[in-house]
Amino acid sequence: MTRHRQVADEALIRTLFAEHGRAMLAYATRLTGERAAAEDVVQEALIKAWRNPDVLVNGKGSVRGWLLTVVRNIITDKVRARNARPKEVAESPTAVPIERDHADKVVSSMVVLDALEKLPDVHRSVLVEIYVRGQNINETAETLGIPPGTVKSRSHYALRALRDMFSARETGMEGVA
């Protein structure tokens, strides 16, 4: 863009704002009900005028009429866009979202299942009964046919083995003897 064209465009916008800015702002404020929003709309309308200077000088209709139509169209587009989206609701401790992202849960369960597979059967079966099926020590002992003390010791060693696996994973030492 040449310097002469740039100066001419700037002069056009300044003239438009000087002649029609108050009317545009009053109209936009009446439609939006907010002064700040109206100022943004007027600015957008002036940018459209700057991008389409031929519309302003072609002699068809009034310039103010065109500018006010642009203001109305911008506001209409904003209202339609706002109504097309669901209303945003802030997340708070009392109003939890309807559906949380469950990706972390899926990954965690995959990691735990993988770790359980690496345990010896006697340890894995105890943890499955206690933590997956929700049985207590005595119920687990009865289900597996072993004494309650054995359930306690196997769960202790199984949890310790899992803890060691997870800490090795975190430090990057997994599989290192």
matplotlib code that plots the C-alpha trace (Angstrom):
import matplotlib.pyplot as plt

x = [0.0, 1.4, 1.9, -0.6, -3.2, -2.6, -3.0, -6.2, -7.7, -6.9, -8.5, -11.6, -12.0, -11.4, -14.0, -16.5, -16.0, -16.2, -19.5, -21.2, -19.4, -21.8, -24.9, -23.2, -22.3, -25.7, -27.4, -25.0, -25.4, -29.2, -29.0, -26.4, -27.2, -23.5, -21.2, -18.0, -19.7, -21.1, -17.6, -16.3, -19.1, -18.5, -14.8, -15.7, -18.0, -15.3, -12.9, -15.6, -15.8, -12.1, -12.0, -14.9, -14.2, -15.9, -19.2, -19.0, -18.3, -20.4, -23.4, -25.9, -27.8, -26.5, -23.2, -24.9, -27.5, -24.9, -22.9, -25.9, -26.9, -23.3, -23.6, -27.0, -25.6, -22.5, -24.7, -27.1, -24.2, -22.9, -26.3, -26.7, -23.2, -23.9, -27.2, -25.7, -23.4, -24.5, -24.4, -21.1, -21.3, -18.4, -17.2, -17.4, -17.0, -20.7, -21.7, -19.5, -19.7, -22.1, -19.3, -15.7, -12.8, -12.2, -9.0, -6.9, -9.0, -8.6, -4.9, -4.6, -6.6, -4.6, -1.4, -2.8, -4.0, -0.6, 1.1, -1.3, -0.5, 3.2, 2.4, 2.5, -0.9, -1.1, -0.6, -2.8, -5.7, -5.7, -5.6, -8.5, -10.7, -9.9, -9.8, -11.8, -14.5, -14.5, -14.2, -12.8, -9.9, -12.1, -14.2, -11.1, -9.6, -12.8, -13.0, -9.4, -9.3, -6.4, -6.0, -6.7, -3.1, -1.9, -4.3, -2.8, 0.8, 0.1, -1.7, 1.2, 3.8, 1.6, 1.1, 4.8, 5.7, 3.2, 4.7, 8.2, 7.0, 5.4, 8.4, 10.7, 8.4, 8.5, 12.3, 12.7, 14.3, 11.6, 13.1, 16.5, 17.8]
y = [0.0, 3.3, 6.1, 8.3, 5.6, 5.0, 8.7, 8.8, 5.8, 7.2, 10.5, 8.7, 6.8, 9.9, 11.8, 9.0, 8.9, 12.6, 12.8, 9.6, 8.2, 9.6, 8.3, 4.9, 4.7, 5.8, 3.2, 0.5, 1.3, 1.2, -2.2, -3.8, -2.0, -1.8, 1.1, -1.0, -3.5, -0.7, 0.9, -2.5, -2.7, 0.8, 0.0, -3.2, -1.1, 1.4, -1.4, -2.7, 0.8, 1.0, -2.4, -1.3, 2.4, 2.0, 1.4, 4.7, 6.8, 5.1, 7.5, 4.7, 5.5, 7.4, 6.7, 6.9, 4.5, 2.0, 2.4, 1.9, -1.2, -2.5, -1.8, -3.6, -6.6, -6.9, -6.9, -9.4, -11.7, -11.5, -12.3, -15.3, -16.6, -16.3, -18.1, -20.8, -21.9, -23.5, -21.2, -21.5, -22.4, -21.8, -24.9, -24.7, -27.2, -27.3, -27.6, -30.2, -30.6, -33.3, -35.2, -35.1, -36.1, -39.7, -40.1, -40.0, -42.7, -44.9, -44.5, -45.1, -48.3, -49.5, -48.9, -50.7, -53.7, -53.9, -53.9, -56.5, -58.8, -58.7, -59.9, -63.6, -65.2, -65.6, -61.9, -60.8, -62.9, -61.4, -57.8, -58.6, -59.9, -57.0, -54.0, -55.1, -57.2, -55.2, -58.1, -57.8, -59.9, -62.8, -62.9, -63.0, -65.8, -67.8, -67.2, -68.2, -71.0, -69.5, -68.2, -64.5, -64.0, -65.2, -62.8, -59.9, -60.9, -61.5, -58.2, -56.4, -57.9, -57.4, -53.7, -53.3, -54.9, -52.6, -49.6, -50.6, -51.0, -47.6, -45.9, -47.6, -46.4, -42.8, -42.8, -44.5, -47.6, -50.0, -53.3, -52.5, -55.2]
z = [0.0, -0.9, 1.6, -0.3, -0.2, 3.5, 4.3, 2.3, 4.0, 7.4, 6.5, 5.2, 8.5, 10.6, 8.5, 8.8, 12.6, 12.9, 10.9, 11.9, 15.0, 17.6, 15.7, 15.3, 18.9, 20.1, 17.9, 18.9, 22.6, 22.3, 20.6, 22.9, 26.2, 26.9, 26.1, 25.8, 23.5, 21.4, 21.1, 19.8, 17.3, 16.0, 15.6, 13.6, 11.4, 10.7, 9.8, 7.3, 5.9, 5.6, 3.7, 1.4, 0.6, -2.8, -1.2, 0.6, -2.5, -5.1, -4.5, -3.9, -0.7, 2.3, 4.0, 7.4, 6.4, 5.2, 8.4, 10.7, 8.7, 9.2, 13.0, 13.2, 11.2, 13.4, 16.5, 15.0, 14.1, 17.6, 19.1, 16.8, 17.5, 21.3, 21.0, 18.8, 21.6, 24.8, 27.7, 29.6, 33.2, 35.6, 37.3, 41.1, 43.9, 44.4, 40.8, 39.2, 35.4, 34.1, 32.5, 33.5, 31.2, 32.0, 30.1, 33.3, 34.9, 31.8, 31.7, 35.4, 35.3, 32.3, 34.3, 37.4, 35.3, 33.7, 37.0, 38.5, 35.6, 36.6, 40.1, 41.1, 41.0, 44.8, 45.3, 42.4, 43.6, 47.1, 45.7, 43.3, 46.0, 48.4, 46.1, 43.0, 44.6, 47.8, 50.2, 53.7, 55.0, 56.3, 53.2, 51.0, 53.2, 52.8, 49.0, 48.5, 51.1, 53.0, 56.6, 57.3, 58.3, 54.9, 53.2, 55.2, 54.5, 50.8, 50.4, 52.2, 49.9, 46.8, 47.6, 48.3, 44.9, 43.2, 45.0, 43.9, 40.3, 40.2, 41.8, 39.2, 36.5, 37.8, 38.0, 34.6, 36.1, 35.1, 33.9, 35.3, 37.7]

ax = plt.figure().add_subplot(projection="3d")
ax.plot(x, y, z, "-o")
ax.set_aspect("equal")
plt.show()
